């Protein structure tokens, strides 16, 4: 009798513990999903709506709707089904992208292709998420052209405050009569890190395109090889900083080498608190319900007037643009040039400026007067030397900008305005 009672107690305890663990797993998944969506929204680019149709200890179902914050030209719908285990939650579903003013389904209606499938795993104890979205290969007729896609994938890993993305789009092509666009393999990776307060964040990203070929009936074929971009954005306690490197292996026109080059730049000293204030103001504008691309000239002018204090506040710490390295080489144009330098905007009393009359020369001169900088230009193209009236033997230009007035090798240039 006593043994039976103890067995019943043990079963009750184990069963209760199991149910409690299931409940914890479900609640932890729900909490982390909420935190991830809030982190995604905090990035400032998109808004996220979560529609939960069923929530339980063992299974959950719902849908996520993601759309751009300042443009209603598209929206991503992610219906999902989640199975909660003691250690992990397994999630899966389809993805559908709606486009245009009539919210037409891109894959189901316009392309007549299978919607991308996605699946993910959430670790209950560590909070780690790993997921993958797969796009199947397909061919479709689109407005008189034939589109051939060879598929792709996107992988997401990490936690809400530290997310990593990587993906690849296989080569794809569009054919329209004798014209075509062929795009090579596109790969990307990114990392998003955010402080617990949500006020500071860092974004790093890399995009690489193997090749691109544009064939047109009347123009020479344009080809690009090895196009790469790598950049970083940091919103800290005091300032926003942006930097990046853009590199082109080679551009060809009609089969002849046209251009290759690299650009390395950074933008710093943008007031961080002003950035956060502007983001809040843009969110308030978005809540008005009218996307930016639907505004007419009068409405856009009124918007700039409302946001002018926030926009001018970005300049209070005197932003600086650094051109660390610009290199362009072209056999066709007989050019091998290098440019580096910096340009600073004096942000003192920036609130005295206005955006409303930038089309008028007087206001433009007020803005130009705040520019100071210097640049070193080597391997100057002959056409530039001719326009400046300098000898063709000139190998180097020292460009100085003081209060908006530029000089080259000590010789003042005519005012821009």
C-alpha positions in Angstrom: 0.0 0.0 0.0 2.8 2.3 1.0 4.8 1.4 -2.1 1.8 2.1 -4.3 1.3 5.5 -2.6 5.0 6.4 -3.1 4.8 5.3 -6.7 1.8 7.5 -7.3 3.6 10.4 -5.6 6.7 9.9 -7.8 4.6 9.7 -10.9 2.7 12.9 -9.9 6.0 14.7 -9.2 7.6 13.6 -12.4 4.5 14.3 -14.4 4.2 17.7 -12.8 7.8 18.4 -13.4 7.5 17.4 -17.0 4.4 19.7 -17.5 6.2 22.5 -15.7 9.2 22.1 -18.0 6.9 22.1 -21.0 5.2 25.3 -19.8 8.6 26.9 -19.2 9.8 25.9 -22.7 6.7 27.4 -24.2 7.0 30.6 -22.2 10.7 31.0 -22.8 10.1 30.6 -26.6 7.4 33.2 -26.5 9.5 35.6 -24.5 12.6 35.3 -26.7 10.5 35.6 -29.9 9.1 38.8 -28.5 12.5 40.1 -27.6 13.9 39.2 -31.1 11.1 41.0 -32.8 11.6 44.1 -30.6 15.3 44.1 -31.4 14.5 43.9 -35.1 12.1 46.8 -34.8 14.7 48.8 -32.8 17.0 48.7 -35.9 14.7 51.4 -37.3 14.2 49.9 -40.8 11.1 47.7 -40.4 8.0 47.3 -38.3 6.9 43.9 -37.0 3.4 42.7 -36.2 2.8 39.4 -34.5 -0.5 37.6 -34.8 -0.9 34.6 -32.6 -3.7 32.2 -33.4 -2.9 29.4 -31.0 -0.6 29.3 -28.0 -0.1 26.1 -25.8 2.4 24.2 -23.8 3.1 21.6 -26.6 2.3 23.6 -29.8 1.9 27.2 -30.9 0.8 28.7 -34.2 0.8 32.2 -35.5 2.0 34.7 -38.1 4.6 37.4 -38.3 4.2 40.4 -40.6 7.3 42.5 -41.5 7.1 45.7 -43.5 9.4 48.6 -44.2 9.0 51.5 -41.8 8.9 54.3 -44.4 7.6 52.5 -47.5 4.5 50.3 -48.0 5.7 48.9 -51.3 6.2 45.4 -49.8 5.4 43.2 -46.8 6.7 39.8 -45.7 4.3 37.3 -44.2 5.7 34.4 -42.1 3.1 32.0 -40.8 4.6 29.5 -38.4 4.0 26.3 -36.4 6.0 25.6 -33.3 6.5 22.3 -31.4 7.8 22.8 -27.9 10.1 20.2 -26.4 11.9 20.1 -23.0 15.2 21.3 -24.5 14.3 22.8 -27.8 11.4 24.3 -29.8 11.1 23.4 -33.5 9.5 26.0 -35.7 8.7 25.9 -39.4 6.5 27.6 -42.0 6.3 29.3 -45.4 7.3 32.8 -46.4 5.3 35.0 -48.7 6.2 38.5 -50.0 3.4 40.8 -51.0 4.3 43.7 -53.4 2.6 46.7 -54.9 -0.4 48.8 -53.8 -2.7 45.8 -54.2 -0.6 43.5 -52.0 -0.1 40.9 -54.7 1.6 37.7 -53.5 5.0 37.6 -55.3 5.5 33.9 -55.4 2.0 32.5 -55.4 0.5 35.0 -57.9 3.1 37.0 -59.9 5.8 34.3 -60.3 3.6 31.2 -60.0 6.4 29.6 -57.9 6.5 27.7 -54.6 6.8 30.0 -51.6 10.1 29.7 -49.7 10.2 27.3 -46.8 11.8 28.0 -43.5 12.6 26.1 -40.3 14.4 27.0 -37.0 15.3 25.6 -33.6 15.3 27.5 -30.4 17.4 26.2 -27.4 15.3 26.6 -24.3 18.2 27.0 -21.8 20.7 29.1 -23.8 18.2 31.1 -25.8 20.2 30.4 -29.0 18.2 30.5 -32.2 19.3 28.9 -35.5 17.1 29.0 -38.6 17.2 28.6 -42.3 15.1 29.8 -45.2 15.3 28.0 -48.6 14.2 29.4 -52.0 13.7 26.6 -54.5 14.7 26.9 -58.2 12.0 28.0 -60.6 11.3 29.5 -64.0 8.5 32.0 -64.6 7.1 34.4 -67.2 7.1 38.0 -65.9 5.7 40.9 -68.0 6.9 39.4 -71.3 10.3 38.2 -69.9 11.5 34.8 -68.8 12.9 34.7 -65.3 15.1 31.7 -64.3 16.1 31.4 -60.6 18.4 28.6 -59.3 17.5 29.0 -55.7 19.1 30.3 -52.6 19.1 30.3 -48.8 19.4 32.5 -45.7 20.7 31.4 -42.3 20.0 33.2 -39.0 21.8 32.4 -35.7 22.3 33.9 -32.3 20.3 35.7 -29.7 18.1 38.9 -29.8 21.0 41.1 -28.7 23.5 39.4 -31.1 22.2 38.0 -34.3 24.2 36.7 -37.3 22.9 36.3 -40.8 24.5 34.6 -43.8 23.0 33.7 -47.1 23.5 33.0 -50.8 21.5 33.5 -54.0 22.4 31.2 -56.8 22.9 32.7 -60.3 19.7 33.9 -62.0 18.8 35.3 -65.4 16.1 37.4 -67.2 15.6 37.0 -70.9 13.5 39.4 -73.0 13.9 38.9 -76.7 17.5 39.6 -77.7 18.2 41.3 -74.4 19.2 39.6 -71.2 20.4 40.2 -67.6 22.6 37.5 -66.1 23.5 37.9 -62.4 26.1 35.6 -60.8 26.3 34.2 -57.3 25.4 36.7 -54.6 26.5 36.0 -51.1 26.0 38.1 -47.9 26.8 38.0 -44.2 25.8 40.4 -41.4 25.9 40.7 -37.6 23.5 42.9 -35.5 24.5 43.6 -31.9 22.5 45.7 -29.5 22.8 46.8 -25.9 20.2 45.7 -23.4 18.8 49.2 -23.2 18.3 49.3 -27.0 20.0 52.7 -27.2 23.3 51.5 -28.6 23.9 49.1 -31.5 26.4 47.9 -34.1 25.7 46.5 -37.5 28.3 44.8 -39.7 27.6 43.5 -43.2 29.3 42.1 -46.3 27.8 41.6 -49.8 29.7 40.0 -52.7 28.5 39.6 -56.3 30.5 37.3 -58.5 29.4 38.7 -61.9 26.8 40.6 -63.8 26.2 40.8 -67.6 23.7 43.1 -69.3 23.1 42.5 -73.0 21.1 45.0 -75.0 20.3 45.2 -78.7 21.7 48.6 -79.4 24.4 49.1 -76.8 27.7 47.2 -76.1 27.5 44.4 -73.5 28.3 45.6 -70.0 30.0 43.1 -67.6 31.0 43.4 -64.0 33.3 41.0 -62.2 33.9 40.6 -58.4 31.8 43.5 -56.9 32.2 43.6 -53.1 30.9 45.8 -50.3 31.8 45.6 -46.6 30.5 48.1 -44.0 29.9 48.9 -40.4 27.5 51.2 -38.5 27.9 51.9 -34.9 25.4 53.9 -32.8 27.2 54.6 -29.5 26.4 56.7 -26.5 27.8 59.9 -28.0 28.0 59.4 -31.8 26.9 57.5 -34.9 29.8 56.3 -37.1 29.5 54.7 -40.6 32.2 53.2 -42.6 32.6 50.9 -45.6 34.7 49.6 -48.5 33.5 49.1 -52.0 35.6 47.2 -54.5 35.1 46.3 -58.2 37.4 43.7 -59.7 36.7 44.7 -63.3 34.1 46.3 -65.5 34.1 45.6 -69.2 32.3 47.3 -72.1 31.9 45.4 -75.4 34.5 42.9 -74.2 37.1 45.6 -73.5 38.4 46.3 -70.0 36.8 49.6 -68.8 37.4 50.1 -65.1 38.5 48.6 -61.8 38.7 50.3 -58.4 38.2 50.6 -54.7 36.6 53.1 -52.3 37.3 53.2 -48.5 35.3 55.8 -46.5 34.0 56.7 -43.1 31.5 59.2 -41.7 31.8 60.2 -38.0 30.8 62.7 -35.4 27.0 62.5 -36.0 25.3 63.3 -32.7 23.9 60.0 -31.3 21.1 61.5 -29.2 19.9 63.4 -32.3 19.8 60.1 -34.2 17.6 58.5 -31.6 15.3 61.6 -31.5 15.0 61.5 -35.3 14.2 57.8 -35.3 11.4 58.5 -32.8 10.1 61.3 -34.9 10.1 59.2 -38.0 8.2 56.5 -36.1 5.6 59.1 -35.2 5.3 60.2 -38.8 4.9 56.5 -39.9 2.0 56.2 -37.4 0.2 58.9 -39.4 -0.4 56.1 -42.0 0.9 57.7 -45.2 4.1 56.2 -46.6 6.9 58.5 -47.8 6.6 57.4 -51.5 3.0 58.4 -51.5 3.6 62.0 -50.5 3.2 64.8 -53.0 5.7 67.7 -53.2 3.6 69.9 -50.8 3.3 67.0 -48.2 7.0 66.2 -48.5 7.9 69.9 -47.9 5.7 69.9 -44.9 7.3 66.8 -43.6 10.8 68.3 -43.9 9.6 71.4 -42.1 8.3 69.3 -39.2 11.5 67.2 -39.0 13.9 70.2 -39.6 14.9 70.6 -35.9 15.8 66.8 -35.6 17.7 66.8 -38.9 19.8 69.9 -38.1 20.5 68.5 -34.6 22.5 65.7 -36.4 25.1 68.3 -37.4 25.8 69.8 -34.0 29.1 67.8 -33.4 30.5 68.8 -36.8 30.3 65.6 -38.9 33.5 64.5 -40.7 33.7 62.5 -44.0 37.0 60.6 -44.4 38.0 59.5 -47.8 40.7 57.0 -46.8 41.3 55.6 -50.2 39.8 56.0 -53.7 41.6 54.2 -56.5 40.4 54.0 -60.1 42.3 52.2 -62.9 41.2 52.2 -66.6 43.3 51.2 -69.6 40.4 52.4 -71.9 40.5 55.8 -70.3 44.2 55.9 -69.7 43.6 56.5 -66.0 45.4 55.4 -62.9 44.3 57.8 -60.1 44.4 57.9 -56.3 42.5 60.3 -54.0 42.4 60.6 -50.2 41.4 63.3 -47.8 38.7 64.6 -45.4 35.8 67.0 -45.4 34.3 68.6 -42.2 31.0 70.4 -41.8 31.0 73.1 -39.0 27.9 72.3 -36.9 28.2 75.2 -34.5 24.7 76.8 -34.2 23.4 74.5 -36.9 19.9 75.3 -35.8 20.3 78.7 -37.6 20.3 76.9 -40.9 17.2 75.8 -42.8 16.4 73.0 -45.2 13.3 74.7 -46.6 15.2 77.1 -48.9 18.1 75.0 -50.1 17.2 75.6 -53.7 18.1 79.2 -53.3 21.8 80.3 -53.9 21.9 82.5 -50.8 21.0 79.5 -48.5 23.3 77.2 -50.4 26.2 79.6 -49.8 25.4 79.5 -46.1 25.8 75.8 -46.1 28.9 75.8 -48.3 30.6 78.3 -46.0 30.7 75.7 -43.2 32.8 73.2 -45.2 36.5 72.7 -44.5 38.7 70.0 -45.8 41.8 68.9 -47.7 42.5 66.2 -50.4 45.5 64.7 -52.0 45.0 63.6 -55.7 47.7 61.6 -57.5 47.6 60.4 -61.1 45.1 63.2 -62.1 43.4 62.4 -65.4 44.5 64.7 -68.3 40.9 65.9 -68.9 40.8 67.3 -65.3 44.1 69.0 -65.8 42.8 70.6 -69.0 39.7 71.9 -67.3 41.8 73.4 -64.5 44.2 75.0 -66.9 47.2 73.1 -65.4 50.2 71.7 -67.3 49.8 68.1 -68.5 53.0 67.2 -66.6 51.2 67.9 -63.2 51.4 64.7 -61.2 49.7 65.7 -58.0 46.9 68.1 -56.8 46.7 69.5 -53.2 43.1 70.5 -52.8 42.3 72.8 -49.8 38.8 73.9 -48.8 38.4 76.7 -46.3 35.0 78.1 -45.4 33.6 76.6 -48.7 36.3 78.2 -50.9 38.5 75.7 -52.8 42.0 76.1 -54.0 44.3 73.7 -56.0 48.0 73.7 -55.5 47.7 77.1 -53.8 45.6 78.7 -56.6 42.0 79.6 -55.7 39.2 78.2 -57.8 36.1 80.2 -58.8 33.3 80.1 -56.3 30.8 77.2 -56.8 27.9 79.6 -56.2 
